[in-house]
Amino acid sequence: MKLKQLFTDDDAVSPVIGVILMVAITVILAAVIGAFVLDIGGSQEAAPQASYNWNLDSTADELDLEHSGGDDISHSSIEIQTSATSEDPFTSSGTFSAGTTVDAASSVTSGSTVSLVWEASSGDSSQVLSDYERS
């Protein structure tokens, strides 16, 4: 073996590495495009974004919920959950929109929690939009 020829030899591994990288990039692009075309991963319905005010009438222990701004919410997708009683002030049709006030609970005692809960139309997810805890 000639030592001088070893240092002057121009054959290298870079063409092999280049081919491997090109194949890897092609496979990754095919996977990404396939995921978009086949809608793999699906899409999830986002919870509505809004702000709410809880108003307690301490003399009657009644709690009102006011929608003070943000997205309109279908009555069929929200409900009021309380730790003491089960009440639903929303009708099956219509929307809960800014400026609207509902009677959230008729007897809110000390230590009870009242929550406004949204459920996706598909029924596979839910989220507490706002809650009130009376101390």
ZANU-102311 format. One record per atom (N, C-alpha, C): residue number from 1; residue in three letters; atom name; x negated, y, z negated. Coordinates in Angstrom, 1 decimal. Example, Ala and Ser with C-alpha at 12.3 -4.5 7.8 and 13.67 -1.06 7.14 Angstrom:
+-----+--------+-------+--------+--------+--------+
! num ! residu ! atome !      x !      y !      z !
+-----+--------+-------+--------+--------+--------+
!   1 !    ala !     N !  -13.2 !   -5.7 !   -7.8 !
!   1 !    ala !    CA !  -12.3 !   -4.5 !   -7.8 !
!   1 !    ala !     C !  -13.2 !   -3.3 !   -7.8 !
!   2 !    ser !     N !  -12.8 !   -2.2 !   -7.1 !
!   2 !    ser !    CA !  -13.7 !   -1.1 !   -7.1 !
!   2 !    ser !     C !  -12.9 !    0.0 !   -7.9 !
+-----+--------+-------+--------+--------+--------+
This chain:
+-----+--------+-------+--------+--------+--------+
! num ! residu ! atome !      x !      y !      z !
+-----+--------+-------+--------+--------+--------+
!   1 !    met !     N !   -0.8 !   -1.2 !    0.0 !
!   1 !    met !    CA !    0.0 !    0.0 !    0.0 !
!   1 !    met !     C !   -0.9 !    1.2 !    0.0 !
!   2 !    lys !     N !   -0.5 !    2.2 !    0.8 !
!   2 !    lys !    CA !   -1.3 !    3.4 !    0.9 !
!   2 !    lys !     C !   -0.7 !    4.5 !    0.0 !
!   3 !    leu !     N !   -1.5 !    5.0 !   -0.9 !
!   3 !    leu !    CA !   -1.0 !    5.9 !   -1.9 !
!   3 !    leu !     C !   -0.7 !    7.3 !   -1.2 !
!   4 !    lys !     N !   -1.4 !    7.6 !   -0.2 !
!   4 !    lys !    CA !   -1.1 !    8.9 !    0.5 !
!   4 !    lys !     C !    0.2 !    8.8 !    1.3 !
!   5 !    gln !     N !    0.5 !    7.7 !    1.8 !
!   5 !    gln !    CA !    1.8 !    7.5 !    2.5 !
!   5 !    gln !     C !    3.0 !    7.6 !    1.6 !
!   6 !    leu !     N !    2.8 !    7.2 !    0.3 !
!   6 !    leu !    CA !    3.9 !    7.2 !   -0.7 !
!   6 !    leu !     C !    4.3 !    8.7 !   -1.0 !
!   7 !    phe !     N !    3.3 !    9.6 !   -1.0 !
!   7 !    phe !    CA !    3.7 !   11.0 !   -1.3 !
!   7 !    phe !     C !    4.1 !   11.8 !   -0.1 !
!   8 !    thr !     N !    3.9 !   11.3 !    1.1 !
!   8 !    thr !    CA !    4.3 !   12.0 !    2.3 !
!   8 !    thr !     C !    5.6 !   11.4 !    2.9 !
!   9 !    asp !     N !    6.1 !   10.3 !    2.3 !
!   9 !    asp !    CA !    7.3 !    9.7 !    2.9 !
!   9 !    asp !     C !    8.5 !   10.6 !    2.6 !
!  10 !    asp !     N !    9.2 !   10.9 !    3.7 !
!  10 !    asp !    CA !   10.4 !   11.8 !    3.7 !
!  10 !    asp !     C !   11.7 !   11.1 !    3.4 !
!  11 !    asp !     N !   11.7 !    9.8 !    3.3 !
!  11 !    asp !    CA !   13.0 !    9.0 !    3.0 !
!  11 !    asp !     C !   13.3 !    9.3 !    1.5 !
!  12 !    ala !     N !   14.6 !    9.6 !    1.3 !
!  12 !    ala !    CA !   15.0 !    9.9 !   -0.1 !
!  12 !    ala !     C !   16.4 !    9.3 !   -0.3 !
!  13 !    val !     N !   16.8 !    9.5 !   -1.5 !
!  13 !    val !    CA !   18.1 !    9.0 !   -2.0 !
!  13 !    val !     C !   19.2 !   10.0 !   -1.7 !
!  14 !    ser !     N !   18.9 !   11.2 !   -1.3 !
!  14 !    ser !    CA !   19.9 !   12.2 !   -1.2 !
!  14 !    ser !     C !   21.0 !   11.9 !   -0.2 !
!  15 !    pro !     N !   20.7 !   11.3 !    1.0 !
!  15 !    pro !    CA !   21.8 !   10.9 !    1.9 !
!  15 !    pro !     C !   22.8 !   10.0 !    1.2 !
!  16 !    val !     N !   22.4 !    9.0 !    0.4 !
!  16 !    val !    CA !   23.3 !    8.1 !   -0.3 !
!  16 !    val !     C !   24.1 !    8.8 !   -1.3 !
!  17 !    ile !     N !   23.5 !    9.7 !   -2.0 !
!  17 !    ile !    CA !   24.3 !   10.5 !   -3.0 !
!  17 !    ile !     C !   25.3 !   11.4 !   -2.3 !
!  18 !    gly !     N !   24.9 !   12.0 !   -1.2 !
!  18 !    gly !    CA !   25.8 !   12.8 !   -0.5 !
!  18 !    gly !     C !   27.1 !   12.0 !    0.0 !
!  19 !    val !     N !   26.9 !   10.8 !    0.5 !
!  19 !    val !    CA !   28.0 !   10.0 !    0.9 !
!  19 !    val !     C !   28.9 !    9.6 !   -0.2 !
!  20 !    ile !     N !   28.3 !    9.3 !   -1.4 !
!  20 !    ile !    CA !   29.1 !    8.9 !   -2.6 !
!  20 !    ile !     C !   29.9 !   10.1 !   -3.0 !
!  21 !    leu !     N !   29.3 !   11.3 !   -3.0 !
!  21 !    leu !    CA !   30.1 !   12.5 !   -3.4 !
!  21 !    leu !     C !   31.2 !   12.8 !   -2.5 !
!  22 !    met !     N !   31.0 !   12.7 !   -1.2 !
!  22 !    met !    CA !   32.0 !   12.9 !   -0.2 !
!  22 !    met !     C !   33.2 !   11.9 !   -0.4 !
!  23 !    val !     N !   32.9 !   10.7 !   -0.6 !
!  23 !    val !    CA !   33.9 !    9.7 !   -0.9 !
!  23 !    val !     C !   34.7 !   10.0 !   -2.1 !
!  24 !    ala !     N !   34.0 !   10.4 !   -3.2 !
!  24 !    ala !    CA !   34.7 !   10.7 !   -4.5 !
!  24 !    ala !     C !   35.6 !   11.9 !   -4.3 !
!  25 !    ile !     N !   35.2 !   13.0 !   -3.6 !
!  25 !    ile !    CA !   36.0 !   14.1 !   -3.4 !
!  25 !    ile !     C !   37.2 !   13.8 !   -2.5 !
!  26 !    thr !     N !   37.1 !   12.9 !   -1.5 !
!  26 !    thr !    CA !   38.2 !   12.5 !   -0.7 !
!  26 !    thr !     C !   39.2 !   11.7 !   -1.6 !
!  27 !    val !     N !   38.8 !   10.8 !   -2.4 !
!  27 !    val !    CA !   39.7 !   10.1 !   -3.3 !
!  27 !    val !     C !   40.4 !   11.0 !   -4.3 !
!  28 !    ile !     N !   39.7 !   11.9 !   -4.9 !
!  28 !    ile !    CA !   40.4 !   12.9 !   -5.8 !
!  28 !    ile !     C !   41.4 !   13.7 !   -5.1 !
!  29 !    leu !     N !   41.1 !   14.2 !   -3.9 !
!  29 !    leu !    CA !   42.1 !   15.0 !   -3.1 !
!  29 !    leu !     C !   43.3 !   14.2 !   -2.8 !
!  30 !    ala !     N !   43.1 !   13.0 !   -2.4 !
!  30 !    ala !    CA !   44.2 !   12.1 !   -2.0 !
!  30 !    ala !     C !   45.1 !   11.8 !   -3.2 !
!  31 !    ala !     N !   44.5 !   11.7 !   -4.4 !
!  31 !    ala !    CA !   45.3 !   11.5 !   -5.6 !
!  31 !    ala !     C !   46.1 !   12.7 !   -6.0 !
!  32 !    val !     N !   45.5 !   13.9 !   -5.9 !
!  32 !    val !    CA !   46.2 !   15.1 !   -6.2 !
!  32 !    val !     C !   47.4 !   15.3 !   -5.2 !
!  33 !    ile !     N !   47.1 !   15.2 !   -3.9 !
!  33 !    ile !    CA !   48.1 !   15.4 !   -2.9 !
!  33 !    ile !     C !   49.2 !   14.4 !   -3.1 !
!  34 !    gly !     N !   48.9 !   13.1 !   -3.4 !
!  34 !    gly !    CA !   49.9 !   12.1 !   -3.6 !
!  34 !    gly !     C !   50.8 !   12.4 !   -4.8 !
!  35 !    ala !     N !   50.2 !   12.9 !   -5.8 !
!  35 !    ala !    CA !   51.0 !   13.3 !   -7.0 !
!  35 !    ala !     C !   52.0 !   14.3 !   -6.7 !
!  36 !    phe !     N !   51.6 !   15.3 !   -5.9 !
!  36 !    phe !    CA !   52.6 !   16.4 !   -5.6 !
!  36 !    phe !     C !   53.6 !   15.8 !   -4.6 !
!  37 !    val !     N !   53.3 !   15.0 !   -3.7 !
!  37 !    val !    CA !   54.2 !   14.5 !   -2.7 !
!  37 !    val !     C !   55.2 !   13.6 !   -3.4 !
!  38 !    leu !     N !   54.8 !   12.7 !   -4.2 !
!  38 !    leu !    CA !   55.6 !   11.8 !   -4.9 !
!  38 !    leu !     C !   56.3 !   12.3 !   -6.2 !
!  39 !    asp !     N !   56.0 !   13.5 !   -6.6 !
!  39 !    asp !    CA !   56.5 !   14.2 !   -7.8 !
!  39 !    asp !     C !   56.2 !   13.4 !   -9.0 !
!  40 !    ile !     N !   55.0 !   12.8 !   -9.1 !
!  40 !    ile !    CA !   54.6 !   12.1 !  -10.3 !
!  40 !    ile !     C !   54.3 !   13.1 !  -11.4 !
!  41 !    gly !     N !   54.8 !   12.8 !  -12.6 !
!  41 !    gly !    CA !   54.7 !   13.7 !  -13.7 !
!  41 !    gly !     C !   56.0 !   14.5 !  -13.9 !
!  42 !    gly !     N !   56.8 !   14.6 !  -12.9 !
!  42 !    gly !    CA !   58.1 !   15.2 !  -13.1 !
!  42 !    gly !     C !   58.1 !   16.7 !  -13.6 !
!  43 !    ser !     N !   59.2 !   17.2 !  -13.9 !
!  43 !    ser !    CA !   59.3 !   18.5 !  -14.4 !
!  43 !    ser !     C !   60.2 !   18.5 !  -15.6 !
!  44 !    gln !     N !   59.9 !   19.4 !  -16.6 !
!  44 !    gln !    CA !   60.6 !   19.5 !  -17.8 !
!  44 !    gln !     C !   61.4 !   20.8 !  -17.8 !
!  45 !    glu !     N !   62.6 !   20.7 !  -18.3 !
!  45 !    glu !    CA !   63.4 !   21.9 !  -18.4 !
!  45 !    glu !     C !   62.8 !   22.8 !  -19.6 !
!  46 !    ala !     N !   62.6 !   24.0 !  -19.4 !
!  46 !    ala !    CA !   62.0 !   24.9 !  -20.4 !
!  46 !    ala !     C !   63.1 !   25.4 !  -21.3 !
!  47 !    ala !     N !   62.8 !   25.5 !  -22.6 !
!  47 !    ala !    CA !   63.8 !   26.1 !  -23.6 !
!  47 !    ala !     C !   63.9 !   27.6 !  -23.3 !
!  48 !    pro !     N !   65.2 !   28.1 !  -23.5 !
!  48 !    pro !    CA !   65.4 !   29.5 !  -23.2 !
!  48 !    pro !     C !   64.6 !   30.4 !  -24.2 !
!  49 !    gln !     N !   64.2 !   31.5 !  -23.8 !
!  49 !    gln !    CA !   63.4 !   32.5 !  -24.6 !
!  49 !    gln !     C !   64.4 !   33.6 !  -25.0 !
!  50 !    ala !     N !   64.6 !   33.8 !  -26.3 !
!  50 !    ala !    CA !   65.5 !   34.9 !  -26.7 !
!  50 !    ala !     C !   65.2 !   35.2 !  -28.2 !
!  51 !    ser !     N !   65.7 !   36.3 !  -28.6 !
!  51 !    ser !    CA !   65.5 !   36.7 !  -30.1 !
!  51 !    ser !     C !   66.9 !   36.7 !  -30.7 !
!  52 !    tyr !     N !   66.9 !   36.4 !  -32.0 !
!  52 !    tyr !    CA !   68.1 !   36.2 !  -32.8 !
!  52 !    tyr !     C !   68.0 !   36.9 !  -34.1 !
!  53 !    asn !     N !   69.1 !   37.4 !  -34.6 !
!  53 !    asn !    CA !   69.2 !   38.0 !  -35.9 !
!  53 !    asn !     C !   70.2 !   37.2 !  -36.8 !
!  54 !    trp !     N !   69.8 !   36.8 !  -38.0 !
!  54 !    trp !    CA !   70.7 !   36.2 !  -38.9 !
!  54 !    trp !     C !   71.2 !   37.2 !  -39.9 !
!  55 !    asn !     N !   72.5 !   37.3 !  -40.1 !
!  55 !    asn !    CA !   73.0 !   38.3 !  -41.0 !
!  55 !    asn !     C !   73.9 !   37.6 !  -42.1 !
!  56 !    leu !     N !   73.5 !   37.7 !  -43.3 !
!  56 !    leu !    CA !   74.2 !   37.0 !  -44.4 !
!  56 !    leu !     C !   75.0 !   38.0 !  -45.2 !
!  57 !    asp !     N !   76.3 !   37.6 !  -45.3 !
!  57 !    asp !    CA !   77.2 !   38.3 !  -46.1 !
!  57 !    asp !     C !   77.2 !   37.6 !  -47.5 !
!  58 !    ser !     N !   76.4 !   38.1 !  -48.4 !
!  58 !    ser !    CA !   76.1 !   37.4 !  -49.7 !
!  58 !    ser !     C !   77.4 !   37.4 !  -50.6 !
!  59 !    thr !     N !   78.3 !   38.3 !  -50.4 !
!  59 !    thr !    CA !   79.5 !   38.2 !  -51.2 !
!  59 !    thr !     C !   80.4 !   37.0 !  -50.8 !
!  60 !    ala !     N !   80.4 !   36.7 !  -49.6 !
!  60 !    ala !    CA !   81.3 !   35.6 !  -49.1 !
!  60 !    ala !     C !   80.4 !   34.3 !  -48.7 !
!  61 !    asp !     N !   79.1 !   34.4 !  -48.8 !
!  61 !    asp !    CA !   78.2 !   33.3 !  -48.4 !
!  61 !    asp !     C !   78.4 !   32.9 !  -47.0 !
!  62 !    glu !     N !   78.8 !   33.9 !  -46.1 !
!  62 !    glu !    CA !   78.9 !   33.6 !  -44.7 !
!  62 !    glu !     C !   77.7 !   34.1 !  -43.9 !
!  63 !    leu !     N !   77.4 !   33.4 !  -42.9 !
!  63 !    leu !    CA !   76.2 !   33.7 !  -42.1 !
!  63 !    leu !     C !   76.6 !   33.9 !  -40.6 !
!  64 !    asp !     N !   76.2 !   35.0 !  -40.1 !
!  64 !    asp !    CA !   76.5 !   35.3 !  -38.7 !
!  64 !    asp !     C !   75.1 !   35.3 !  -37.9 !
!  65 !    leu !     N !   75.2 !   34.8 !  -36.7 !
!  65 !    leu !    CA !   74.1 !   34.8 !  -35.8 !
!  65 !    leu !     C !   74.3 !   35.7 !  -34.6 !
!  66 !    glu !     N !   73.4 !   36.6 !  -34.4 !
!  66 !    glu !    CA !   73.5 !   37.6 !  -33.3 !
!  66 !    glu !     C !   72.4 !   37.3 !  -32.3 !
!  67 !    his !     N !   72.8 !   37.2 !  -31.0 !
!  67 !    his !    CA !   71.8 !   37.1 !  -29.9 !
!  67 !    his !     C !   71.4 !   38.5 !  -29.6 !
!  68 !    ser !     N !   70.2 !   38.9 !  -29.9 !
!  68 !    ser !    CA !   69.8 !   40.2 !  -29.8 !
!  68 !    ser !     C !   69.0 !   40.5 !  -28.5 !
!  69 !    gly !     N !   68.7 !   39.6 !  -27.7 !
!  69 !    gly !    CA !   68.1 !   39.8 !  -26.4 !
!  69 !    gly !     C !   67.4 !   38.6 !  -25.8 !
!  70 !    gly !     N !   67.2 !   38.5 !  -24.5 !
!  70 !    gly !    CA !   66.5 !   37.4 !  -23.9 !
!  70 !    gly !     C !   67.5 !   36.7 !  -23.0 !
!  71 !    asp !     N !   67.1 !   35.4 !  -22.7 !
!  71 !    asp !    CA !   67.9 !   34.5 !  -21.8 !
!  71 !    asp !     C !   69.3 !   34.2 !  -22.3 !
!  72 !    asp !     N !   70.2 !   34.2 !  -21.4 !
!  72 !    asp !    CA !   71.6 !   33.7 !  -21.7 !
!  72 !    asp !     C !   71.5 !   32.1 !  -21.9 !
!  73 !    ile !     N !   72.3 !   31.6 !  -22.8 !
!  73 !    ile !    CA !   72.2 !   30.2 !  -23.1 !
!  73 !    ile !     C !   73.6 !   29.6 !  -23.0 !
!  74 !    ser !     N !   73.7 !   28.5 !  -22.2 !
!  74 !    ser !    CA !   75.0 !   27.8 !  -22.1 !
!  74 !    ser !     C !   75.5 !   27.3 !  -23.5 !
!  75 !    his !     N !   76.7 !   27.5 !  -23.8 !
!  75 !    his !    CA !   77.3 !   27.0 !  -25.1 !
!  75 !    his !     C !   77.1 !   25.5 !  -25.2 !
!  76 !    ser !     N !   77.2 !   24.8 !  -24.0 !
!  76 !    ser !    CA !   77.2 !   23.3 !  -24.1 !
!  76 !    ser !     C !   75.8 !   22.8 !  -24.4 !
!  77 !    ser !     N !   74.8 !   23.6 !  -24.3 !
!  77 !    ser !    CA !   73.4 !   23.1 !  -24.6 !
!  77 !    ser !     C !   72.9 !   23.5 !  -26.0 !
!  78 !    ile !     N !   73.7 !   24.3 !  -26.8 !
!  78 !    ile !    CA !   73.2 !   24.7 !  -28.1 !
!  78 !    ile !     C !   74.2 !   24.3 !  -29.2 !
!  79 !    glu !     N !   73.8 !   24.1 !  -30.4 !
!  79 !    glu !    CA !   74.6 !   23.9 !  -31.5 !
!  79 !    glu !     C !   74.0 !   24.4 !  -32.8 !
!  80 !    ile !     N !   74.8 !   24.7 !  -33.8 !
!  80 !    ile !    CA !   74.3 !   25.1 !  -35.1 !
!  80 !    ile !     C !   74.3 !   23.9 !  -36.0 !
!  81 !    gln !     N !   73.1 !   23.7 !  -36.6 !
!  81 !    gln !    CA !   73.0 !   22.6 !  -37.6 !
!  81 !    gln !     C !   72.7 !   23.1 !  -38.9 !
!  82 !    thr !     N !   73.4 !   22.7 !  -39.9 !
!  82 !    thr !    CA !   73.2 !   23.1 !  -41.3 !
!  82 !    thr !     C !   72.9 !   22.0 !  -42.2 !
!  83 !    ser !     N !   72.2 !   22.2 !  -43.3 !
!  83 !    ser !    CA !   71.9 !   21.2 !  -44.2 !
!  83 !    ser !     C !   73.1 !   20.8 !  -45.1 !
!  84 !    ala !     N !   74.1 !   21.7 !  -45.2 !
!  84 !    ala !    CA !   75.3 !   21.4 !  -46.0 !
!  84 !    ala !     C !   76.5 !   20.9 !  -45.3 !
!  85 !    thr !     N !   76.8 !   21.6 !  -44.2 !
!  85 !    thr !    CA !   78.0 !   21.2 !  -43.4 !
!  85 !    thr !     C !   77.7 !   21.1 !  -41.9 !
!  86 !    ser !     N !   78.6 !   20.5 !  -41.2 !
!  86 !    ser !    CA !   78.4 !   20.4 !  -39.7 !
!  86 !    ser !     C !   79.5 !   21.3 !  -39.1 !
!  87 !    glu !     N !   79.0 !   22.4 !  -38.6 !
!  87 !    glu !    CA !   79.9 !   23.4 !  -37.9 !
!  87 !    glu !     C !   79.4 !   23.7 !  -36.5 !
!  88 !    asp !     N !   80.3 !   23.9 !  -35.6 !
!  88 !    asp !    CA !   79.9 !   24.3 !  -34.2 !
!  88 !    asp !     C !   80.7 !   25.4 !  -33.7 !
!  89 !    pro !     N !   80.2 !   26.7 !  -33.8 !
!  89 !    pro !    CA !   81.1 !   27.8 !  -33.5 !
!  89 !    pro !     C !   81.2 !   28.1 !  -32.0 !
!  90 !    phe !     N !   80.5 !   27.3 !  -31.2 !
!  90 !    phe !    CA !   80.5 !   27.5 !  -29.7 !
!  90 !    phe !     C !   81.5 !   26.7 !  -29.0 !
!  91 !    thr !     N !   82.2 !   27.3 !  -28.1 !
!  91 !    thr !    CA !   83.1 !   26.6 !  -27.2 !
!  91 !    thr !     C !   82.4 !   25.8 !  -26.2 !
!  92 !    ser !     N !   83.0 !   24.9 !  -25.5 !
!  92 !    ser !    CA !   82.3 !   24.0 !  -24.5 !
!  92 !    ser !     C !   82.0 !   24.8 !  -23.3 !
!  93 !    ser !     N !   82.6 !   25.9 !  -23.0 !
!  93 !    ser !    CA !   82.2 !   26.7 !  -21.8 !
!  93 !    ser !     C !   81.8 !   28.1 !  -22.2 !
!  94 !    gly !     N !   81.1 !   28.7 !  -21.3 !
!  94 !    gly !    CA !   80.6 !   30.1 !  -21.6 !
!  94 !    gly !     C !   79.1 !   30.1 !  -21.9 !
!  95 !    thr !     N !   78.7 !   31.3 !  -22.2 !
!  95 !    thr !    CA !   77.3 !   31.5 !  -22.5 !
!  95 !    thr !     C !   77.1 !   32.4 !  -23.8 !
!  96 !    phe !     N !   76.0 !   32.1 !  -24.4 !
!  96 !    phe !    CA !   75.6 !   32.9 !  -25.6 !
!  96 !    phe !     C !   74.6 !   33.9 !  -25.1 !
!  97 !    ser !     N !   75.1 !   35.2 !  -25.0 !
!  97 !    ser !    CA !   74.2 !   36.2 !  -24.3 !
!  97 !    ser !     C !   74.0 !   37.4 !  -25.3 !
!  98 !    ala !     N !   73.1 !   38.3 !  -24.9 !
!  98 !    ala !    CA !   72.7 !   39.4 !  -25.7 !
!  98 !    ala !     C !   73.8 !   40.2 !  -26.1 !
!  99 !    gly !     N !   73.9 !   40.6 !  -27.4 !
!  99 !    gly !    CA !   74.9 !   41.4 !  -28.0 !
!  99 !    gly !     C !   76.1 !   40.5 !  -28.5 !
! 100 !    thr !     N !   76.0 !   39.2 !  -28.3 !
! 100 !    thr !    CA !   77.1 !   38.3 !  -28.8 !
! 100 !    thr !     C !   76.8 !   37.9 !  -30.3 !
! 101 !    thr !     N !   77.8 !   37.9 !  -31.1 !
! 101 !    thr !    CA !   77.6 !   37.4 !  -32.5 !
! 101 !    thr !     C !   78.6 !   36.3 !  -32.8 !
! 102 !    val !     N !   78.2 !   35.2 !  -33.4 !
! 102 !    val !    CA !   79.1 !   34.1 !  -33.8 !
! 102 !    val !     C !   78.9 !   33.9 !  -35.3 !
! 103 !    asp !     N !   80.0 !   33.3 !  -35.9 !
! 103 !    asp !    CA !   80.0 !   32.9 !  -37.3 !
! 103 !    asp !     C !   79.2 !   31.6 !  -37.3 !
! 104 !    ala !     N !   78.0 !   31.6 !  -37.9 !
! 104 !    ala !    CA !   77.2 !   30.4 !  -37.8 !
! 104 !    ala !     C !   77.5 !   29.4 !  -38.9 !
! 105 !    ala !     N !   77.8 !   29.9 !  -40.1 !
! 105 !    ala !    CA !   78.2 !   29.0 !  -41.2 !
! 105 !    ala !     C !   79.1 !   29.7 !  -42.2 !
! 106 !    ser !     N !   80.1 !   29.0 !  -42.7 !
! 106 !    ser !    CA !   81.0 !   29.6 !  -43.6 !
! 106 !    ser !     C !   80.6 !   29.5 !  -45.1 !
! 107 !    ser !     N !   79.7 !   28.6 !  -45.4 !
! 107 !    ser !    CA !   79.3 !   28.5 !  -46.8 !
! 107 !    ser !     C !   77.8 !   28.2 !  -46.9 !
! 108 !    val !     N !   77.0 !   29.2 !  -47.0 !
! 108 !    val !    CA !   75.6 !   29.1 !  -47.0 !
! 108 !    val !     C !   75.1 !   29.2 !  -48.5 !
! 109 !    thr !     N !   74.8 !   28.1 !  -49.1 !
! 109 !    thr !    CA !   74.4 !   28.2 !  -50.5 !
! 109 !    thr !     C !   72.9 !   28.3 !  -50.6 !
! 110 !    ser !     N !   72.4 !   28.6 !  -51.8 !
! 110 !    ser !    CA !   71.0 !   28.8 !  -52.1 !
! 110 !    ser !     C !   70.3 !   27.4 !  -51.7 !
! 111 !    gly !     N !   69.2 !   27.5 !  -51.0 !
! 111 !    gly !    CA !   68.4 !   26.4 !  -50.6 !
! 111 !    gly !     C !   68.8 !   25.7 !  -49.3 !
! 112 !    ser !     N !   69.9 !   26.1 !  -48.7 !
! 112 !    ser !    CA !   70.4 !   25.5 !  -47.5 !
! 112 !    ser !     C !   69.7 !   26.1 !  -46.3 !
! 113 !    thr !     N !   69.6 !   25.3 !  -45.2 !
! 113 !    thr !    CA !   69.0 !   25.8 !  -44.0 !
! 113 !    thr !     C !   70.0 !   25.7 !  -42.8 !
! 114 !    val !     N !   70.0 !   26.7 !  -42.0 !
! 114 !    val !    CA !   70.8 !   26.7 !  -40.8 !
! 114 !    val !     C !   69.9 !   26.9 !  -39.6 !
! 115 !    ser !     N !   70.1 !   26.1 !  -38.6 !
! 115 !    ser !    CA !   69.3 !   26.1 !  -37.4 !
! 115 !    ser !     C !   70.1 !   26.2 !  -36.1 !
! 116 !    leu !     N !   69.6 !   27.0 !  -35.2 !
! 116 !    leu !    CA !   70.1 !   27.0 !  -33.8 !
! 116 !    leu !     C !   69.3 !   26.1 !  -33.0 !
! 117 !    val !     N !   69.9 !   25.0 !  -32.5 !
! 117 !    val !    CA !   69.2 !   24.0 !  -31.8 !
! 117 !    val !     C !   69.6 !   23.9 !  -30.3 !
! 118 !    trp !     N !   68.6 !   23.9 !  -29.4 !
! 118 !    trp !    CA !   68.9 !   23.8 !  -27.9 !
! 118 !    trp !     C !   68.5 !   22.4 !  -27.5 !
! 119 !    glu !     N !   69.4 !   21.8 !  -26.6 !
! 119 !    glu !    CA !   69.1 !   20.5 !  -26.1 !
! 119 !    glu !     C !   69.1 !   20.6 !  -24.6 !
! 120 !    ala !     N !   68.1 !   20.0 !  -23.9 !
! 120 !    ala !    CA !   68.0 !   20.0 !  -22.5 !
! 120 !    ala !     C !   69.2 !   19.3 !  -21.9 !
! 121 !    ser !     N !   69.5 !   19.7 !  -20.6 !
! 121 !    ser !    CA !   70.7 !   19.1 !  -20.0 !
! 121 !    ser !     C !   70.5 !   17.6 !  -19.7 !
! 122 !    ser !     N !   69.3 !   17.2 !  -19.6 !
! 122 !    ser !    CA !   69.0 !   15.7 !  -19.4 !
! 122 !    ser !     C !   69.1 !   15.0 !  -20.7 !
! 123 !    gly !     N !   69.1 !   15.7 !  -21.8 !
! 123 !    gly !    CA !   69.2 !   15.0 !  -23.1 !
! 123 !    gly !     C !   67.9 !   14.4 !  -23.7 !
! 124 !    asp !     N !   66.8 !   14.6 !  -23.0 !
! 124 !    asp !    CA !   65.6 !   13.9 !  -23.4 !
! 124 !    asp !     C !   64.7 !   14.8 !  -24.3 !
! 125 !    ser !     N !   65.1 !   16.1 !  -24.5 !
! 125 !    ser !    CA !   64.3 !   16.9 !  -25.4 !
! 125 !    ser !     C !   65.2 !   18.0 !  -26.0 !
! 126 !    ser !     N !   64.8 !   18.4 !  -27.2 !
! 126 !    ser !    CA !   65.5 !   19.5 !  -27.9 !
! 126 !    ser !     C !   64.5 !   20.3 !  -28.6 !
! 127 !    gln !     N !   64.9 !   21.5 !  -29.0 !
! 127 !    gln !    CA !   64.0 !   22.4 !  -29.7 !
! 127 !    gln !     C !   64.8 !   23.4 !  -30.6 !
! 128 !    val !     N !   64.3 !   23.6 !  -31.8 !
! 128 !    val !    CA !   64.9 !   24.6 !  -32.7 !
! 128 !    val !     C !   64.5 !   26.0 !  -32.2 !
! 129 !    leu !     N !   65.5 !   26.8 !  -31.8 !
! 129 !    leu !    CA !   65.3 !   28.1 !  -31.3 !
! 129 !    leu !     C !   65.1 !   29.1 !  -32.4 !
! 130 !    ser !     N !   65.8 !   29.0 !  -33.5 !
! 130 !    ser !    CA !   65.7 !   29.9 !  -34.6 !
! 130 !    ser !     C !   66.3 !   29.2 !  -35.8 !
! 131 !    asp !     N !   65.8 !   29.5 !  -37.0 !
! 131 !    asp !    CA !   66.4 !   29.0 !  -38.2 !
! 131 !    asp !     C !   66.4 !   30.0 !  -39.3 !
! 132 !    tyr !     N !   67.3 !   29.7 !  -40.3 !
! 132 !    tyr !    CA !   67.5 !   30.6 !  -41.4 !
! 132 !    tyr !     C !   67.5 !   29.8 !  -42.7 !
! 133 !    glu !     N !   66.7 !   30.1 !  -43.7 !
! 133 !    glu !    CA !   66.8 !   29.4 !  -44.9 !
! 133 !    glu !     C !   67.1 !   30.4 !  -46.0 !
! 134 !    arg !     N !   68.1 !   30.1 !  -46.8 !
! 134 !    arg !    CA !   68.6 !   31.0 !  -47.9 !
! 134 !    arg !     C !   67.8 !   30.5 !  -49.1 !
! 135 !    ser !     N !   67.2 !   31.5 !  -49.7 !
! 135 !    ser !    CA !   66.4 !   31.2 !  -50.9 !
! 135 !    ser !     C !   67.2 !   31.4 !  -52.2 !
+-----+--------+-------+--------+--------+--------+
